[in-house]
Amino acid sequence: MKRFILFSLVGIVALASCTKDSATPVTIISGTKTISVPFSSATAFTLFRFSDSTVVANTDSASNKWDFGLRFTTFIVNSYAGGPGSAGAILNNGTFDATPTAPTTGYAYDTTATQRAIKDGSWYDYNGATRTFAPKAGKVFLFKTADGVHYAKMELLSVDYAPFVGMYPTTLLYKFRYAYQANGTTTF
Amino acid sequence: MLQKISFIIFSFIICSNSLVAQMMNQDTLSGKLEDVFITATRSERKFSNLAVSAIVVNKKTIQQTGSLKLQDILQEQTGIVIVNSNLATSLAGYPNPFGQGVQMLGLDPAYTAILLDGEPLVGRNAGILKLGRIATGNIQQIEIVKGPSSSLYGSEAMAGVINIITAKPTAQNIDVQLHAATNNTFAQTVSYANRFIKTGVQFFINRYSTGGYDLDKNIYGKTVDPYRDWTMHAKITHDFSAKTQLLLSLRNVDSKQTNDYQITWQSQPAIVKGFTEEKDRSFFAQFRYNRSANSRIYFRTFFNNYSNKSFVNLENQDVRFDETSFNQTILKPEIQFEHSHNSTSKYVAGVGAYFETIDASRYAGKQRLATAYAFTQNEWNFYQDKLTLITGIRLDKRTDFDLNVSPRIAAAFKPNRFWKITASAGWGFKAPDFRHMYLSFYNAQIGYSLIGCNVLANELQNMQQQGALQAGANINPYLVSKTLMPEKSFGTHIGTKYSKGKINIEAGIFRNDINNLIDVYLLPFKKTNNSNIYSYQNINRIFTQGADVDVKYQLFKSIAISAGYQYLEAKDKDILSQIESGKMYKRDPITYQSSVVKKADYFGINNRSKHTINAKILWTNEAKGWNAFVRFVYRGKFGFTDVNGNNIADDQRELVHGFWMTNIAASKNINQKISLQVGVENLMDYTNAAQLPNISGRIFFVNLNFSFNHFNH
C-alpha cells in the first residue's frame, strides 16, 4: 500500500513537471554553490556572476561580468565604488521560499568604499568562543545584477573554514543557494 | 537542670522571644515547633503567619545534609535552581570561575538579594555573588522569601531574598568539626560561644581547602582549580539594660585560588599560572533600644569591603599575561523602628542610605554612588489572627536616577487551623549596577569588548582616535549620552497551605512581569581585528510564571518524607511577538535552509528548566542517635546554546538534558559529645563537562563533630 502511494506520488510529480516544462521554457537558473573566499582583508575579492553561476576572475573586476564579490566578511556589489556595473542589493528578513518576487526599486549600491550595499556584520553572527561565522537565519539577499535588468535572490547557508594547517585559516567556504531569473522579470 | 538555666537565661536576655530555642529543637520535616521568620517583614514573625511564599531551612537540616557548601543546601529547596552564568568577567581566557548563583522564579542570580544577618553582601561578579564565600558551619537558619521584596529590601530583591542568619551567642559551647572529602577536600571548623552575664560572645573560624577537580582530561588545566578559604566571624552582644542591647559583628573571609590554564600567546599555545585572592571583610554594629514592651528602635551601621585580585604569568617567563583587580565598599547606616499595637497591628519603618564605592581594573576609574531610602510596612490582624493584611512601600533615590517607588500588598486568610490562603503582589526593581554603567572590558582570548553604558561614548571616541575601529564605523548615534533605567517588575503570588497531623501541603502559583531588562547588545560595527563590541541597554520585556507544590509527610515516627516540584515558564515577550508575527527564523542544521519558527518550538529563555523536582527521606532514631538523610534533586532540560542561527532555544539540540542528583548522608552520635557522619554527594556520578562544569563528580565525605556544651560547669 505504501509503495503504491509512493508510486502515485512520483507519477503525479513527474506529470506536473512535464506539464510545466512544456508550457514555459525554464528561465530560472537556480542551485546551491560553494565558493572559496580569502580569509584576509587585503587580498582580491572573489567575484560571482549569477547568469551562469560562475566565479569570475578578479582580472575582470573592472567589467560588468560579475554581480557581487566577497572577501573575508565583506560583500561588494558591482556598482560605484564596487565596480562599473549597476548591481544593487537588498537584505530582507524572510525565507528564500517565501520570497517569490524581487522588487524593482529600493536597491542599495556600493555608494562609497565605506558605505557598501551590504553592511558588514549585518548578516552573520561571529561566535568568539568557537571562532565560527554563522549567517543569520531568515536573511534573503535580493540582487539586481550588474547589467541592471536582471534579478536574483540568494540565501547564505553556511560559512566554514577550508581545512588549514597552522594557526590561521586562509580560505572561507561560502555556501549559498540562489535563483536567477534570466527572462528579466522579477519572479522566481 | 543546666539546660533549663541556660534556657531561661537566653529566653530572658538575648531574644525577645524564644527564637533560638525553638530553632534548636525543631525539625523541619516534622514541623512540630514553629520557626520564627524575620526576612518577610524585617521583624520576627511566626512562620505560619507569613503572607508571602517562604522557605526556612534550619541548622538541624543543614547538619543532616552534611554539606559545607551553601549552594548544595539551597538547590534542595523547592523553586531554587543553582545555575551558571554565561558571561562572567574573569581573567582573559579563564573558564568562568564565578559563574554559580541562585535562580528564583526563573530570574537570574542578579535579581535575588543575598543577605547575611539581614545585611547585603557586595562583590558580585557579572551579577553573581559567589556562594562559596558563605561558610555553612555557623548558619542558624536560612530564610528564603520568593517574590518581589523590594518594598523592604530595595534593589536586587526582585525575585526574592535569601537571608542567612548566623548563630547568636546563646549558651556556652564549643563545637569542632573535621571534614574530609573526595578531591583532597578538608575543612576544620571551631565555634565557640559563651555568655558572661550581660555579654555574649560567639566566635567562628573555618578553613576549607580543596584540590579542585578536572572533568576533561584532554583539556589542559583543571575544571576547578585548587583553592582554600578562611572564614572568621565574631559576634559580641552586650545588654546594657533590659531595654538596650549592642550587637557587634566582625566577619573576614579570605580566599586564595590557583590559576593554571592554557592560552594562545604569539600564535602559539602557552601555559599561564597565577592566583586569585579574594577578601571579604564586614563590620556590623547594631544598637537596639526597647522603648516599651511593644516598641523598639534599631540603629545599625554596616560596612563591607570586598576585594578580588587575580593575575597570571606566562609559565617559565617573567611576563604578566593578565591581571585584574576589583574593590567594592559599601557603608550603610540605617534606623529601624518597630511598633506593635496589642496583637492587632504591627508597624515597621526605617530610613537609611548606601554609600558605594568601586575601583576595578575593568571599570573606567573609581566610581561612587549613593542611595537614600525609606520604607514603611503595616500589618493588621483581624478576627483573632484569621485574616492578616500587610501593606508596605519603599522609596529609593539613587544619585543618578529618579525616585523609585516599590509598594507591596499581601494578605493571609486562615479559615481554620488547617488551612491558610495567601495572596501577595509587589513591585520590584533593580538599579543598573556598576558593571552596566562603567565596565570597560576586552577579552582578548574570546575576542569581544564589553563596555558600560555610561562610558560607551568616551570609549568609542578613544577607540576611533586610536584607529581601533573598522573604517567607516559610524559612532555618532552612540555619542549621545544615554542612561540606563532601573529594571522593574511586578509579581503576584497566590498560595495555599494545608497542615493537619502528619501532613503538610503547600501549593502556589506565581507570575512576574519584568520591563526594562538590561541586556547586552551588539554594536553594528567592529574593531579592526574583527572583534565584536557589546554594551548594555534596557531592551527586554520578559515574564516568568509557574506553580509550585511542596508536600511533607511524617510516614512513621522515625521516617519523614517530603517532595517539591516547580513548573516554570520564562519567556521573552519581544521574541514571542516576533514569532507570532512570523518574523523569527531558524536554520535547518542539516540543509542550512531558513524557515519560520513556530510558537510551539520556542522553549523559553535559556537556562530555565520547566520542571524541577526535589524529594527527601529523613530517617531518625533519636534513642540510638542515628539519622540518615537521602535527597534527590532533578533539574529538567533547559536551553543552553544556539545551533540554528536565531539565538533562541527552539530546537531539542539546543537544550541540556534533564538530570538527577542524589545526595545521601548518615550520622551516628557516638556519645553525647561526638558524632560521626558519612555521606556521598552526586551518588550517580553525573557530570557534564561542557555544559555544567560546576558539577563535580561523586564526592564521598566524612564529618567528625565534637560538641562540648556547658564545658565549664
Interface residues (C-beta under 8 A of the other chain):
Chain A: F72 T73 N93 G94 T95 F96 D97 A98 A113 T114 Q115 K119 D120 G121 S122 D125 Y126 G128 A129 R131 A134 P135 K136 A137 G138 K139 V140 E155 L157 S158 M167 Y168 K175 R177
Chain B: T264 S267 Q268 N443 I446 G447 Y448 Q470 A471 G472 P524 F525 K526 N530 S531 N532 K583 M584 Y585 K586 R587 T591 Y592 Q593 S594 S595 V596 N644 G645 N646 N647
